């Protein structure tokens, strides 16, 4: 009797294991990449997908932990939420879970992205894995004999006639108002000496100050003399000071991750500019703290990216009409006394 019960228990266990094994085999993990070849500093997307048949119940899928870097020198810029979709509504039990990763690299070379592992129903001994992927990062040839220049040249803007007439009208109105003010001052202060008022110079705009600082940094030729850390520290400090002056974030006392997290809730910069800023600050941090040694092209491109970020982040503001400095009116000269009618005879 005991032997029969033992056989029944073994049969039940084998049946459960077979069901579990066949259920786990229904889960399929795939991965893909938008572009296997990118230029240094550019970005590409990695797509992760797990498909399964939910007819016998929803499997418990544990997704892999995605750190800030998939591997050395391949960084994760952002990652989406895990979404559950039904590819074919005619067969609702066939479901998929998807997630997208945006990756980049600041070093040229070939990188083998390892497979992603998914744990199904807690079975750590038999994870479901994707295929490995290859990523090639290329550089662009740079002519170091040429001077620094903007990425894009000035754009000629055409003004329609109505806009020109509007500005002319505004200019005439301003001149008339200034003339009336001057006339009123001269009339009410006739014969009085008006003390000149000292006018303080307006504060320098943040973008002008930052661009001037970047120009002075380039003229020091730090990276050409082997002072790589000082060069990237200077770029990082200038960008953080610019963020402080423009947004009052306190960026000089914040880490790169804290800065990017704070900018997520603000609207001063577009997503493209945020990604560009992250690339500049991350590379500067790698040089300062991880003793990274960028290639020669990256020294020049990082400075160009910083200039491009500042130029694109400038807000066009309305011109402010400043009052003219009060005019000092000299005193009216006194006429000499009239000569006598009958001069004395000599």
C-alpha positions in Angstrom: 0.0 0.0 0.0 2.8 2.3 0.9 4.6 1.5 -2.4 1.4 2.4 -4.4 1.1 5.8 -2.6 4.7 6.5 -3.3 4.2 5.8 -7.0 1.2 8.1 -7.0 3.2 10.9 -5.4 6.1 10.5 -7.9 3.6 10.5 -10.8 2.0 13.7 -9.6 5.4 15.4 -9.2 6.5 14.4 -12.7 3.2 15.6 -14.1 3.6 19.0 -12.4 7.2 19.3 -13.6 6.2 18.5 -17.2 3.4 21.0 -17.1 5.8 23.6 -15.6 8.5 22.9 -18.2 6.1 23.1 -21.1 4.7 26.3 -19.7 8.1 27.8 -19.3 9.0 26.9 -22.8 6.0 28.8 -24.1 7.7 32.0 -23.0 9.9 33.5 -25.7 12.3 36.4 -25.3 13.7 38.4 -28.3 15.8 41.6 -28.7 16.5 43.9 -31.6 18.4 47.1 -32.2 17.5 50.0 -34.6 21.0 50.4 -35.9 24.1 48.3 -35.3 26.4 51.1 -36.5 26.4 54.6 -34.9 28.7 57.6 -34.9 30.4 58.3 -31.5 28.0 60.2 -29.2 24.9 59.3 -31.3 22.1 57.2 -29.9 20.1 54.1 -31.0 17.2 52.1 -29.6 17.2 48.5 -28.2 13.8 46.7 -28.2 13.2 43.9 -25.7 10.1 41.7 -26.1 8.8 38.7 -24.2 5.9 36.7 -25.8 3.8 34.0 -24.1 0.4 32.2 -24.3 -1.7 33.1 -21.3 -4.3 30.4 -21.9 -3.2 28.4 -18.9 -2.7 31.5 -16.7 -0.4 34.6 -16.6 3.3 33.6 -16.1 5.3 35.5 -13.5 8.1 37.1 -15.5 11.0 38.9 -13.8 12.6 41.4 -16.1 16.4 41.9 -15.9 17.7 44.9 -14.0 18.9 47.6 -16.4 21.8 49.6 -14.9 23.2 52.9 -16.3 25.5 51.0 -18.5 24.9 47.7 -20.4 28.6 47.2 -20.4 31.8 49.2 -20.2 31.5 52.2 -22.5 27.9 51.5 -23.6 25.6 53.7 -21.6 21.9 53.7 -21.1 20.4 57.2 -21.8 16.8 56.3 -20.9 14.4 53.3 -20.7 10.7 53.1 -21.2 8.1 51.4 -19.0 7.2 47.8 -19.5 4.0 47.6 -21.5 1.8 44.6 -22.1 0.2 44.3 -25.5 -2.0 41.9 -27.5 -0.6 41.6 -31.0 -3.6 39.7 -32.4 -7.0 40.7 -30.9 -8.5 37.6 -32.6 -6.2 35.5 -30.2 -6.2 37.4 -26.9 -4.3 34.8 -25.0 -1.2 35.5 -27.1 0.4 38.4 -25.3 3.7 40.3 -25.2 5.6 42.5 -22.8 7.9 45.2 -24.4 10.4 47.7 -23.3 12.7 50.1 -25.2 16.2 51.3 -24.2 18.1 54.3 -25.6 21.8 53.6 -25.6 24.9 55.6 -26.6 28.7 55.3 -26.5 31.5 57.9 -26.4 34.3 55.5 -27.5 34.8 54.0 -30.9 35.0 50.2 -31.4 33.0 47.0 -31.5 30.9 46.0 -28.5 29.1 42.7 -27.9 25.9 43.5 -25.9 25.3 40.3 -23.8 22.0 38.5 -23.7 19.2 39.7 -21.5 17.9 37.1 -19.0 14.3 36.7 -17.9 13.2 34.6 -14.9 9.9 32.8 -15.5 7.9 31.7 -12.4 11.0 32.0 -10.2 13.0 29.3 -12.1 16.5 30.8 -11.8 18.1 27.6 -13.1 16.5 27.9 -16.5 16.2 31.6 -17.5 14.8 32.6 -20.8 17.4 34.5 -22.7 17.6 36.8 -25.8 20.4 36.7 -28.4 23.5 38.7 -28.0 23.8 41.9 -30.2 26.8 43.7 -31.8 27.2 47.4 -31.8 29.8 49.3 -33.8 30.7 52.9 -32.8 32.5 54.9 -35.5 34.3 58.3 -35.4 34.5 61.1 -37.9 37.7 62.3 -39.4 38.7 65.7 -38.0 41.0 68.3 -39.6 42.8 69.7 -36.5 44.6 72.4 -38.6 41.4 74.4 -38.9 40.0 76.8 -36.3 36.8 76.2 -34.3 33.6 77.1 -36.1 29.9 76.8 -35.5 28.1 73.6 -36.6 25.7 75.7 -38.8 26.3 79.1 -40.3 24.0 82.1 -39.9 20.5 81.8 -41.3 19.3 84.7 -43.4 15.8 85.7 -42.2 13.5 87.5 -44.6 11.2 90.1 -43.1 7.9 90.9 -44.9 7.0 94.6 -45.6 4.3 94.8 -42.9 6.8 93.8 -40.3 9.3 96.4 -41.4 6.6 99.1 -41.4 5.5 98.0 -37.9 9.1 98.4 -36.6 9.4 101.8 -38.3 6.2 102.9 -36.7 7.3 101.7 -33.3 10.6 103.6 -33.8 8.8 106.8 -34.8 6.5 106.5 -31.8 9.5 106.0 -29.4 11.3 109.1 -30.9 8.1 111.2 -30.4 7.7 110.1 -26.8 11.4 110.7 -26.1 11.1 114.2 -27.7 8.1 115.1 -25.5 9.9 113.9 -22.4 13.0 116.0 -23.3 10.9 119.0 -24.0 9.1 118.6 -20.7 12.4 118.3 -18.8 13.9 121.4 -20.6 10.8 123.5 -19.9 10.5 122.6 -16.2 14.3 122.9 -15.5 15.1 126.0 -17.5 18.0 127.8 -15.8 18.7 124.9 -13.5 21.7 122.6 -13.6 20.6 118.9 -13.6 23.0 116.6 -11.9 23.8 113.6 -14.1 22.5 110.3 -12.8 24.9 107.4 -12.7 23.4 104.5 -14.6 24.7 101.1 -13.8 25.5 98.8 -16.7 22.9 96.1 -17.3 23.8 92.6 -16.2 25.4 90.3 -18.8 23.0 87.7 -20.2 23.8 84.1 -19.1 24.4 82.9 -22.7 26.8 85.7 -23.5 28.8 85.1 -20.4 28.9 81.3 -21.0 29.9 81.6 -24.7 32.7 84.0 -23.7 33.9 81.6 -21.1 34.0 78.7 -23.6 35.9 80.9 -26.1 38.5 81.8 -23.4 38.8 78.1 -22.5 39.4 77.1 -26.1 42.1 79.8 -26.4 44.0 78.3 -23.4 44.7 75.1 -25.4 44.6 72.9 -22.4 43.9 69.5 -24.1 46.6 70.3 -26.7 49.1 70.6 -23.8 47.9 67.3 -22.2 45.7 68.9 -19.5 42.7 66.8 -20.3 41.2 66.8 -16.8 41.4 70.6 -16.5 39.9 71.0 -19.9 36.8 68.9 -19.2 36.5 70.4 -15.6 36.3 73.8 -17.2 33.6 72.8 -19.7 31.6 71.2 -16.8 31.9 74.2 -14.6 30.9 76.6 -17.4 27.8 74.5 -18.3 26.7 74.2 -14.6 27.2 78.0 -14.1 25.1 78.7 -17.2 22.3 76.4 -15.8 22.5 78.3 -12.5 22.2 81.7 -14.1 19.4 80.6 -16.4 17.2 78.2 -14.2 18.4 78.9 -10.6 18.7 75.1 -10.1 21.9 75.2 -7.9 23.6 73.0 -10.5 27.1 73.8 -9.1 26.2 71.7 -6.0 24.4 68.9 -7.8 25.6 65.7 -9.5 24.8 65.0 -13.1 22.0 62.6 -12.3 20.4 65.2 -9.9 20.6 67.9 -12.6 19.0 65.7 -15.2 16.3 64.6 -12.8 15.5 68.2 -11.9 15.3 69.2 -15.5 12.7 66.5 -16.2 10.1 68.6 -14.4 11.0 71.9 -16.1 10.2 73.2 -19.6 13.3 75.4 -20.3 14.9 72.8 -22.6 13.6 70.3 -25.1 14.3 66.5 -24.9 17.0 66.9 -27.6 18.8 69.6 -25.6 18.5 67.5 -22.4 20.1 64.5 -24.0 22.9 66.8 -25.5 23.5 68.3 -22.0 23.7 64.8 -20.5 26.3 63.7 -23.0 28.5 66.7 -22.2 28.2 66.3 -18.4 28.6 62.5 -18.4 31.8 62.6 -20.5 33.2 65.4 -18.3 32.5 63.3 -15.2 34.1 60.2 -16.8 37.3 62.2 -17.4 37.3 63.9 -14.0 36.4 60.9 -11.8 37.1 57.7 -13.8 40.3 59.0 -15.5 38.7 58.4 -19.0 40.9 59.4 -21.9 38.7 60.6 -24.8 40.1 60.6 -28.3 41.2 63.9 -29.9 38.0 64.3 -31.9 35.9 64.2 -28.7 37.8 67.2 -27.2 36.7 69.4 -30.1 33.2 68.0 -30.5 32.4 68.3 -26.8 33.3 72.1 -26.9 31.2 72.4 -30.1 28.3 70.6 -28.5 28.4 72.9 -25.5 28.3 76.0 -27.8 25.5 74.5 -29.8 23.5 73.7 -26.6 23.8 77.3 -25.4 22.9 78.8 -28.8 19.8 76.5 -29.1 18.6 77.2 -25.5 18.5 81.0 -25.9 15.0 82.4 -25.5 14.1 85.3 -27.7 12.9 88.2 -25.5 11.3 91.5 -26.3 13.7 94.4 -26.6 13.7 96.8 -23.6 13.6 100.5 -24.4 15.9 102.4 -22.1 15.4 106.0 -21.1 18.1 108.4 -22.3 20.5 109.9 -19.9 19.2 113.3 -18.6 20.8 116.2 -20.4 22.8 118.8 -18.4 21.5 122.3 -19.4 24.1 125.0 -19.1 23.1 128.2 -17.3 21.8 131.1 -19.5 24.6 133.6 -20.1 24.0 137.1 -18.5 24.0 140.0 -21.0 26.6 142.8 -20.4 25.3 146.2 -19.1 24.4 148.7 -21.8 26.9 151.4 -22.7 26.1 155.1 -21.6 24.4 157.3 -24.1 26.8 160.2 -23.6 30.4 159.0 -23.1 32.6 161.3 -21.2 34.8 163.7 -23.3 38.5 163.3 -23.0 
